[in-house]
Structures are given as C-alpha cells and as structure tokens.
Amino acid sequence: WRHYTLIAPEYGSNNNHTGYVRTIDTTDPAKPFLVSEWKLPGRGVREDANGTVSEHEHHYIPNIYIYSPHNGDTGTNGNVYWTHYHAGSWVTGHDRIWETIVWKDGVVAPDQGWQAIEQLGTTDTLGYYLPHGPDWMDNATQELEYDMADCWASCMIPFDWGLQYDPRGYIYISEMVSGIYVVQYDGDKDPKYYYPPLFNT
C-alpha cells in the first residue's frame, strides 16, 4: 500500500510543454518523492516569428492556458480525473505505478526516494471526453486554431474548467461555454447505479 499525492501546475503559456500531472509518493510525508508523470498524448507543431515550422515532442501552450491541467479529482481503483481546458477531460490510471517503477540495480528502496529510481512508473491513459468536440487529434492547436487568444474562454469548445467525481461512477464536467456534462468511464460503471445515457457517443 502506498499513499500518493498528485500535483498538476497550471500554465498560462509555455513553449516547452502543457504541464505534467505528477504523482508523488507521500507514504512517508517527511520524505516525498516523484514516482510517475503524465502529459497529454501526441506531439506539437509550432511556427516561430520567421515562419519556420517545427515539431515538438510535447504540445505547447501558445497563450492563455489552452491545454493546461486545471482542476482534478480522485476516484476509486487508482483513477484520477482532470480537466485540461481546450483539451477536454481525461481519466488516468495510477494503480500500476509502483509495480512499473524500475529501481536501480533492481533494489526497491523507497527510503532513498527518487535517487533510487532508474525509470519512473507508468501512469496509464484510460479515457477522455471532449464536449461537442471532435475526436482527440495529435495536433489540435493547428488543426482547430486553438491559439486564438481573443476568445479563449468565450467561443472555444471544449473549455473544461473543472470536474467532480461521483462515487456512483459518474464524472460531472463544467464546460464553460456549453454547460454541465455528466459522463462515465466504462471502468467506473456500477450496476447499482445504472442510468441509461441520454445520448450515445
């Protein structure tokens, strides 16, 4: 059994990445250490002031938050739920992190913290939801023109600001332009609380 704390900084703009969801082992609160990190899938493409286009191993935030992590919640079975503004809402799995850590010399040594880790553990991407948006694409910034700072919160869908996880297996997403969405990840379904969907996606 391990106790984890999750940290996901919000970025207003960032030319390097969109922000990581980092999992910190706080089993001993006096000795916290990083055990895993997760970022949005895909790669970014950007154009500099001279018109040179380059591919980047991460997405980037051209201005005004765009893909930044914002609010999150924890659920059951090691699942975590995050809103990422224009990148929608994501479900990540943190239950396999400890077993997927590669320790130096094969020696499990949490008392030594991150110095004993050769490779961080795996945070799994379990699912996502884009309200009224298309399927996730690797380069949405360019294809959907999400770098329009003048209407970043008033006309871009999705604009997922926050969410709450309901222990009955539902996720309540606050999408600032079009309203509240109630969605469900298949892995959270509980037969005691079955409500048929109003719309099939």
C-alpha positions as protocol buffer text, in pm:
chain_id: "A"
residue {
  index: 1
  type: TRP
  ca { x: 0 y: 0 z: 0 }
}
residue {
  index: 2
  type: ARG
  ca { x: 132 y: 344 z: -100 }
}
residue {
  index: 3
  type: HIS
  ca { x: -6 y: 694 z: -44 }
}
residue {
  index: 4
  type: TYR
  ca { x: 11 y: 925 z: -346 }
}
residue {
  index: 5
  type: THR
  ca { x: -31 y: 1300 z: -384 }
}
residue {
  index: 6
  type: LEU
  ca { x: -93 y: 1449 z: -728 }
}
residue {
  index: 7
  type: ILE
  ca { x: 42 y: 1782 z: -850 }
}
residue {
  index: 8
  type: ALA
  ca { x: -54 y: 1943 z: -1181 }
}
residue {
  index: 9
  type: PRO
  ca { x: 67 y: 2302 z: -1227 }
}
residue {
  index: 10
  type: GLU
  ca { x: -150 y: 2535 z: -1432 }
}
residue {
  index: 11
  type: TYR
  ca { x: 39 y: 2718 z: -1708 }
}
residue {
  index: 12
  type: GLY
  ca { x: -69 y: 3046 z: -1866 }
}
residue {
  index: 13
  type: SER
  ca { x: 175 y: 2994 z: -2151 }
}
residue {
  index: 14
  type: ASN
  ca { x: 466 y: 2759 z: -2202 }
}
residue {
  index: 15
  type: ASN
  ca { x: 679 y: 2696 z: -2510 }
}
residue {
  index: 16
  type: ASN
  ca { x: 808 y: 2366 z: -2374 }
}
residue {
  index: 17
  type: HIS
  ca { x: 508 y: 2158 z: -2266 }
}
residue {
  index: 18
  type: THR
  ca { x: 147 y: 2172 z: -2148 }
}
residue {
  index: 19
  type: GLY
  ca { x: 216 y: 2074 z: -1793 }
}
residue {
  index: 20
  type: TYR
  ca { x: 259 y: 1735 z: -1632 }
}
residue {
  index: 21
  type: VAL
  ca { x: 36 y: 1552 z: -1388 }
}
residue {
  index: 22
  type: ARG
  ca { x: 298 y: 1434 z: -1141 }
}
residue {
  index: 23
  type: THR
  ca { x: 244 y: 1155 z: -888 }
}
residue {
  index: 24
  type: ILE
  ca { x: 437 y: 1198 z: -565 }
}
residue {
  index: 25
  type: ASP
  ca { x: 479 y: 914 z: -316 }
}
residue {
  index: 26
  type: THR
  ca { x: 386 y: 1060 z: 23 }
}
residue {
  index: 27
  type: THR
  ca { x: 362 y: 733 z: 216 }
}
residue {
  index: 28
  type: ASP
  ca { x: 619 y: 891 z: 447 }
}
residue {
  index: 29
  type: PRO
  ca { x: 509 y: 1258 z: 442 }
}
residue {
  index: 30
  type: ALA
  ca { x: 854 y: 1362 z: 562 }
}
residue {
  index: 31
  type: LYS
  ca { x: 1018 y: 1202 z: 255 }
}
residue {
  index: 32
  type: PRO
  ca { x: 807 y: 1268 z: -57 }
}
residue {
  index: 33
  type: PHE
  ca { x: 947 y: 1162 z: -394 }
}
residue {
  index: 34
  type: LEU
  ca { x: 836 y: 1158 z: -759 }
}
residue {
  index: 35
  type: VAL
  ca { x: 722 y: 817 z: -889 }
}
residue {
  index: 36
  type: SER
  ca { x: 541 y: 898 z: -1217 }
}
residue {
  index: 37
  type: GLU
  ca { x: 442 y: 1176 z: -1453 }
}
residue {
  index: 38
  type: TRP
  ca { x: 184 y: 1203 z: -1732 }
}
residue {
  index: 39
  type: LYS
  ca { x: 119 y: 1452 z: -2010 }
}
residue {
  index: 40
  type: LEU
  ca { x: -132 y: 1485 z: -2291 }
}
residue {
  index: 41
  type: PRO
  ca { x: -69 y: 1232 z: -2570 }
}
residue {
  index: 42
  type: GLY
  ca { x: 71 y: 1342 z: -2904 }
}
residue {
  index: 43
  type: ARG
  ca { x: 321 y: 1595 z: -3030 }
}
residue {
  index: 44
  type: GLY
  ca { x: 302 y: 1966 z: -3102 }
}
residue {
  index: 45
  type: VAL
  ca { x: 377 y: 2171 z: -3410 }
}
residue {
  index: 46
  type: ARG
  ca { x: 463 y: 2538 z: -3384 }
}
residue {
  index: 47
  type: GLU
  ca { x: 565 y: 2822 z: -3608 }
}
residue {
  index: 48
  type: ASP
  ca { x: 815 y: 3085 z: -3499 }
}
residue {
  index: 49
  type: ALA
  ca { x: 818 y: 3456 z: -3589 }
}
residue {
  index: 50
  type: ASN
  ca { x: 1014 y: 3379 z: -3908 }
}
residue {
  index: 51
  type: GLY
  ca { x: 757 y: 3128 z: -4031 }
}
residue {
  index: 52
  type: THR
  ca { x: 974 y: 2825 z: -3953 }
}
residue {
  index: 53
  type: VAL
  ca { x: 760 y: 2527 z: -3857 }
}
residue {
  index: 54
  type: SER
  ca { x: 898 y: 2270 z: -3615 }
}
residue {
  index: 55
  type: GLU
  ca { x: 765 y: 1958 z: -3447 }
}
residue {
  index: 56
  type: HIS
  ca { x: 793 y: 1932 z: -3073 }
}
residue {
  index: 57
  type: GLU
  ca { x: 782 y: 1622 z: -2852 }
}
residue {
  index: 58
  type: HIS
  ca { x: 517 y: 1787 z: -2635 }
}
residue {
  index: 59
  type: HIS
  ca { x: 218 y: 2005 z: -2703 }
}
residue {
  index: 60
  type: TYR
  ca { x: 282 y: 2365 z: -2615 }
}
residue {
  index: 61
  type: ILE
  ca { x: 62 y: 2645 z: -2482 }
}
residue {
  index: 62
  type: PRO
  ca { x: 81 y: 2935 z: -2728 }
}
residue {
  index: 63
  type: ASN
  ca { x: -110 y: 3170 z: -2497 }
}
residue {
  index: 64
  type: ILE
  ca { x: -377 y: 3187 z: -2229 }
}
residue {
  index: 65
  type: TYR
  ca { x: -370 y: 2835 z: -2081 }
}
residue {
  index: 66
  type: ILE
  ca { x: -509 y: 2642 z: -2386 }
}
residue {
  index: 67
  type: TYR
  ca { x: -415 y: 2284 z: -2282 }
}
residue {
  index: 68
  type: SER
  ca { x: -305 y: 2335 z: -1923 }
}
residue {
  index: 69
  type: PRO
  ca { x: -423 y: 2099 z: -1650 }
}
residue {
  index: 70
  type: HIS
  ca { x: -670 y: 2281 z: -1428 }
}
residue {
  index: 71
  type: ASN
  ca { x: -893 y: 2103 z: -1177 }
}
residue {
  index: 72
  type: GLY
  ca { x: -892 y: 1736 z: -1089 }
}
residue {
  index: 73
  type: ASP
  ca { x: -1045 y: 1479 z: -860 }
}
residue {
  index: 74
  type: THR
  ca { x: -960 y: 1130 z: -740 }
}
residue {
  index: 75
  type: GLY
  ca { x: -1186 y: 830 z: -779 }
}
residue {
  index: 76
  type: THR
  ca { x: -1173 y: 463 z: -695 }
}
residue {
  index: 77
  type: ASN
  ca { x: -931 y: 192 z: -808 }
}
residue {
  index: 78
  type: GLY
  ca { x: -646 y: 440 z: -851 }
}
residue {
  index: 79
  type: ASN
  ca { x: -820 y: 650 z: -1116 }
}
residue {
  index: 80
  type: VAL
  ca { x: -772 y: 1026 z: -1139 }
}
residue {
  index: 81
  type: TYR
  ca { x: -981 y: 1275 z: -1338 }
}
residue {
  index: 82
  type: TRP
  ca { x: -851 y: 1603 z: -1484 }
}
residue {
  index: 83
  type: THR
  ca { x: -981 y: 1892 z: -1688 }
}
residue {
  index: 84
  type: HIS
  ca { x: -737 y: 2037 z: -1940 }
}
residue {
  index: 85
  type: TYR
  ca { x: -924 y: 2342 z: -2069 }
}
residue {
  index: 86
  type: HIS
  ca { x: -941 y: 2307 z: -2450 }
}
residue {
  index: 87
  type: ALA
  ca { x: -800 y: 1954 z: -2441 }
}
residue {
  index: 88
  type: GLY
  ca { x: -1114 y: 1830 z: -2262 }
}
residue {
  index: 89
  type: SER
  ca { x: -1130 y: 1598 z: -1962 }
}
residue {
  index: 90
  type: TRP
  ca { x: -903 y: 1298 z: -1909 }
}
residue {
  index: 91
  type: VAL
  ca { x: -905 y: 985 z: -1693 }
}
residue {
  index: 92
  type: THR
  ca { x: -568 y: 845 z: -1588 }
}
residue {
  index: 93
  type: GLY
  ca { x: -484 y: 526 z: -1401 }
}
residue {
  index: 94
  type: HIS
  ca { x: -233 y: 540 z: -1116 }
}
residue {
  index: 95
  type: ASP
  ca { x: -283 y: 189 z: -978 }
}
residue {
  index: 96
  type: ARG
  ca { x: 14 y: 30 z: -1164 }
}
residue {
  index: 97
  type: ILE
  ca { x: 272 y: 296 z: -1086 }
}
residue {
  index: 98
  type: TRP
  ca { x: 451 y: 117 z: -803 }
}
residue {
  index: 99
  type: GLU
  ca { x: 479 y: -215 z: -987 }
}
residue {
  index: 100
  type: THR
  ca { x: 617 y: -49 z: -1303 }
}
residue {
  index: 101
  type: ILE
  ca { x: 894 y: 154 z: -1140 }
}
residue {
  index: 102
  type: VAL
  ca { x: 1241 y: 40 z: -1248 }
}
residue {
  index: 103
  type: TRP
  ca { x: 1470 y: 58 z: -945 }
}
residue {
  index: 104
  type: LYS
  ca { x: 1846 y: 97 z: -972 }
}
residue {
  index: 105
  type: ASP
  ca { x: 2018 y: -241 z: -952 }
}
residue {
  index: 106
  type: GLY
  ca { x: 1672 y: -397 z: -905 }
}
residue {
  index: 107
  type: VAL
  ca { x: 1666 y: -295 z: -539 }
}
residue {
  index: 108
  type: VAL
  ca { x: 1335 y: -148 z: -418 }
}
residue {
  index: 109
  type: ALA
  ca { x: 1446 y: 136 z: -191 }
}
residue {
  index: 110
  type: PRO
  ca { x: 1171 y: 392 z: -123 }
}
residue {
  index: 111
  type: ASP
  ca { x: 1366 y: 521 z: 177 }
}
residue {
  index: 112
  type: GLN
  ca { x: 1620 y: 661 z: -73 }
}
residue {
  index: 113
  type: GLY
  ca { x: 1349 y: 840 z: -273 }
}
residue {
  index: 114
  type: TRP
  ca { x: 1390 y: 937 z: -638 }
}
residue {
  index: 115
  type: GLN
  ca { x: 1765 y: 876 z: -627 }
}
residue {
  index: 116
  type: ALA
  ca { x: 1693 y: 501 z: -618 }
}
residue {
  index: 117
  type: ILE
  ca { x: 1470 y: 512 z: -928 }
}
residue {
  index: 118
  type: GLU
  ca { x: 1612 y: 440 z: -1272 }
}
residue {
  index: 119
  type: GLN
  ca { x: 1282 y: 482 z: -1459 }
}
residue {
  index: 120
  type: LEU
  ca { x: 958 y: 631 z: -1330 }
}
residue {
  index: 121
  type: GLY
  ca { x: 645 y: 419 z: -1308 }
}
residue {
  index: 122
  type: THR
  ca { x: 363 y: 426 z: -1564 }
}
residue {
  index: 123
  type: THR
  ca { x: 53 y: 642 z: -1543 }
}
residue {
  index: 124
  type: ASP
  ca { x: -200 y: 496 z: -1786 }
}
residue {
  index: 125
  type: THR
  ca { x: -424 y: 699 z: -2016 }
}
residue {
  index: 126
  type: LEU
  ca { x: -768 y: 544 z: -1967 }
}
residue {
  index: 127
  type: GLY
  ca { x: -1000 y: 781 z: -2149 }
}
residue {
  index: 128
  type: TYR
  ca { x: -1101 y: 1134 z: -2239 }
}
residue {
  index: 129
  type: TYR
  ca { x: -1410 y: 1336 z: -2322 }
}
residue {
  index: 130
  type: LEU
  ca { x: -1427 y: 1641 z: -2548 }
}
residue {
  index: 131
  type: PRO
  ca { x: -1766 y: 1814 z: -2508 }
}
residue {
  index: 132
  type: HIS
  ca { x: -1913 y: 1886 z: -2853 }
}
residue {
  index: 133
  type: GLY
  ca { x: -1568 y: 1850 z: -2999 }
}
residue {
  index: 134
  type: PRO
  ca { x: -1406 y: 1613 z: -3246 }
}
residue {
  index: 135
  type: ASP
  ca { x: -1203 y: 1308 z: -3155 }
}
residue {
  index: 136
  type: TRP
  ca { x: -867 y: 1387 z: -2997 }
}
residue {
  index: 137
  type: MET
  ca { x: -605 y: 1466 z: -3258 }
}
residue {
  index: 138
  type: ASP
  ca { x: -232 y: 1490 z: -3213 }
}
residue {
  index: 139
  type: ASN
  ca { x: -208 y: 1847 z: -3341 }
}
residue {
  index: 140
  type: ALA
  ca { x: -533 y: 2016 z: -3243 }
}
residue {
  index: 141
  type: THR
  ca { x: -367 y: 2353 z: -3186 }
}
residue {
  index: 142
  type: GLN
  ca { x: -306 y: 2392 z: -3559 }
}
residue {
  index: 143
  type: GLU
  ca { x: -599 y: 2195 z: -3698 }
}
residue {
  index: 144
  type: LEU
  ca { x: -864 y: 2362 z: -3480 }
}
residue {
  index: 145
  type: GLU
  ca { x: -690 y: 2701 z: -3448 }
}
residue {
  index: 146
  type: TYR
  ca { x: -693 y: 2694 z: -3069 }
}
residue {
  index: 147
  type: ASP
  ca { x: -437 y: 2972 z: -3047 }
}
residue {
  index: 148
  type: MET
  ca { x: -698 y: 3249 z: -3077 }
}
residue {
  index: 149
  type: ALA
  ca { x: -634 y: 3434 z: -2752 }
}
residue {
  index: 150
  type: ASP
  ca { x: -914 y: 3685 z: -2810 }
}
residue {
  index: 151
  type: CYS
  ca { x: -1186 y: 3428 z: -2743 }
}
residue {
  index: 152
  type: TRP
  ca { x: -1009 y: 3159 z: -2544 }
}
residue {
  index: 153
  type: ALA
  ca { x: -1289 y: 3127 z: -2287 }
}
residue {
  index: 154
  type: SER
  ca { x: -1594 y: 3253 z: -2473 }
}
residue {
  index: 155
  type: CYS
  ca { x: -1606 y: 3068 z: -2803 }
}
residue {
  index: 156
  type: MET
  ca { x: -1379 y: 2766 z: -2785 }
}
residue {
  index: 157
  type: ILE
  ca { x: -1539 y: 2428 z: -2721 }
}
residue {
  index: 158
  type: PRO
  ca { x: -1432 y: 2235 z: -2528 }
}
residue {
  index: 159
  type: PHE
  ca { x: -1334 y: 2466 z: -2245 }
}
residue {
  index: 160
  type: ASP
  ca { x: -1336 y: 2228 z: -1949 }
}
residue {
  index: 161
  type: TRP
  ca { x: -1275 y: 2428 z: -1634 }
}
residue {
  index: 162
  type: GLY
  ca { x: -1343 y: 2175 z: -1360 }
}
residue {
  index: 163
  type: LEU
  ca { x: -1495 y: 1841 z: -1271 }
}
residue {
  index: 164
  type: GLN
  ca { x: -1610 y: 1630 z: -978 }
}
residue {
  index: 165
  type: TYR
  ca { x: -1607 y: 1253 z: -948 }
}
residue {
  index: 166
  type: ASP
  ca { x: -1926 y: 1096 z: -809 }
}
residue {
  index: 167
  type: PRO
  ca { x: -1858 y: 768 z: -620 }
}
residue {
  index: 168
  type: ARG
  ca { x: -2155 y: 615 z: -801 }
}
residue {
  index: 169
  type: GLY
  ca { x: -1931 y: 616 z: -1109 }
}
residue {
  index: 170
  type: TYR
  ca { x: -2011 y: 945 z: -1281 }
}
residue {
  index: 171
  type: ILE
  ca { x: -1800 y: 1247 z: -1372 }
}
residue {
  index: 172
  type: TYR
  ca { x: -1955 y: 1595 z: -1367 }
}
residue {
  index: 173
  type: ILE
  ca { x: -1771 y: 1825 z: -1607 }
}
residue {
  index: 174
  type: SER
  ca { x: -1809 y: 2203 z: -1606 }
}
residue {
  index: 175
  type: GLU
  ca { x: -1767 y: 2317 z: -1967 }
}
residue {
  index: 176
  type: MET
  ca { x: -1770 y: 2696 z: -1952 }
}
residue {
  index: 177
  type: VAL
  ca { x: -1924 y: 2763 z: -2293 }
}
residue {
  index: 178
  type: SER
  ca { x: -2194 y: 2499 z: -2332 }
}
residue {
  index: 179
  type: GLY
  ca { x: -2285 y: 2375 z: -1983 }
}
residue {
  index: 180
  type: ILE
  ca { x: -2253 y: 2076 z: -1750 }
}
residue {
  index: 181
  type: TYR
  ca { x: -2184 y: 1726 z: -1880 }
}
residue {
  index: 182
  type: VAL
  ca { x: -2237 y: 1401 z: -1690 }
}
residue {
  index: 183
  type: VAL
  ca { x: -2015 y: 1130 z: -1836 }
}
residue {
  index: 184
  type: GLN
  ca { x: -1892 y: 788 z: -1731 }
}
residue {
  index: 185
  type: TYR
  ca { x: -1573 y: 594 z: -1787 }
}
residue {
  index: 186
  type: ASP
  ca { x: -1658 y: 228 z: -1857 }
}
residue {
  index: 187
  type: GLY
  ca { x: -1426 y: 114 z: -1579 }
}
residue {
  index: 188
  type: ASP
  ca { x: -1631 y: 310 z: -1323 }
}
residue {
  index: 189
  type: LYS
  ca { x: -1969 y: 155 z: -1405 }
}
residue {
  index: 190
  type: ASP
  ca { x: -2155 y: 24 z: -1102 }
}
residue {
  index: 191
  type: PRO
  ca { x: -2466 y: -190 z: -1168 }
}
residue {
  index: 192
  type: LYS
  ca { x: -2627 y: -49 z: -852 }
}
residue {
  index: 193
  type: TYR
  ca { x: -2632 y: 296 z: -1013 }
}
residue {
  index: 194
  type: TYR
  ca { x: -2726 y: 241 z: -1374 }
}
residue {
  index: 195
  type: TYR
  ca { x: -2884 y: 532 z: -1556 }
}
residue {
  index: 196
  type: PRO
  ca { x: -2914 y: 488 z: -1933 }
}
residue {
  index: 197
  type: PRO
  ca { x: -2735 y: 757 z: -2134 }
}
residue {
  index: 198
  type: LEU
  ca { x: -2940 y: 1035 z: -2289 }
}
residue {
  index: 199
  type: PHE
  ca { x: -2704 y: 1049 z: -2586 }
}
residue {
  index: 200
  type: ASN
  ca { x: -2476 y: 785 z: -2733 }
}
residue {
  index: 201
  type: THR
  ca { x: -2127 y: 899 z: -2832 }
}
